[in-house]
Amino acid sequence: AMGQGKDMLDLLDNIRHGLLIGGISRGKLDSLVRALKTERQTVEDPKLREVLDEIELRAAVELAKYEQG
């Protein structure tokens, strides 16, 4: 679980960096969505689930922008 958490934080940090420089690759967003789905299966804390839901929603919005663009 600790390793998965660290991987998720690393991925989020990469995405944050991408946002700061003006772009996030579709591959990184896809990786984030896959990681969220995997992580959600093991999370029991309702507050953490809320955070994961918010991150997944934001990733879905960004992916939708790729679809339209």
C-alpha positions as CSV (number, residue, x, y, z in Angstrom):
1,A,0.0,0.0,0.0
2,M,2.9,2.4,0.8
3,G,4.4,1.7,-2.6
4,Q,1.2,2.3,-4.4
5,G,0.7,5.6,-2.4
6,K,4.2,6.7,-3.3
7,D,3.6,5.9,-7.0
8,M,0.3,7.8,-6.9
9,L,2.0,10.9,-5.3
10,D,4.8,10.7,-7.9
11,L,2.3,10.6,-10.7
12,L,0.3,13.5,-9.2
13,D,3.6,15.5,-8.9
14,N,4.4,14.9,-12.6
15,I,0.9,16.1,-13.5
16,R,1.3,19.2,-11.3
17,H,4.5,20.0,-13.0
18,G,2.8,19.6,-16.4
19,L,0.1,22.0,-15.4
20,L,2.7,24.5,-14.3
21,I,4.5,24.4,-17.7
22,G,1.2,24.4,-19.6
23,G,0.4,20.9,-20.6
24,I,-0.2,17.4,-19.5
25,S,0.2,14.4,-21.8
26,R,-2.8,12.2,-22.4
27,G,-0.6,9.2,-21.4
28,K,0.0,10.7,-17.9
29,L,-3.7,11.3,-17.5
30,D,-4.6,7.8,-18.6
31,S,-2.0,6.5,-16.1
32,L,-3.5,8.6,-13.4
33,V,-7.1,7.3,-14.1
34,R,-5.8,3.7,-14.1
35,A,-4.0,4.2,-10.8
36,L,-7.0,5.8,-9.2
37,K,-9.2,2.9,-10.2
38,T,-6.7,0.4,-8.8
39,E,-6.2,2.4,-5.6
40,R,-9.9,3.0,-4.9
41,Q,-10.4,-0.7,-4.6
42,T,-8.2,-0.8,-1.5
43,V,-9.3,2.5,0.2
44,E,-11.8,2.3,3.0
45,D,-11.4,5.8,4.4
46,P,-14.4,7.9,3.2
47,K,-12.4,11.1,3.2
48,L,-9.6,9.6,1.1
49,R,-12.2,8.2,-1.3
50,E,-13.6,11.8,-1.7
51,V,-10.1,13.1,-2.6
52,L,-9.6,10.3,-5.1
53,D,-13.1,11.0,-6.6
54,E,-12.1,14.7,-7.0
55,I,-8.8,13.8,-8.6
56,E,-10.5,11.4,-11.0
57,L,-13.1,14.0,-11.9
58,R,-10.5,16.5,-12.8
59,A,-8.6,13.9,-14.8
60,A,-11.8,13.1,-16.7
61,V,-12.3,16.8,-17.5
62,E,-8.7,17.1,-18.8
63,L,-9.2,13.9,-20.9
64,A,-12.4,15.3,-22.3
65,K,-10.5,18.4,-23.4
66,Y,-8.3,16.1,-25.5
67,E,-11.3,14.5,-27.1
68,Q,-12.7,17.9,-28.2
69,G,-9.3,19.4,-29.1
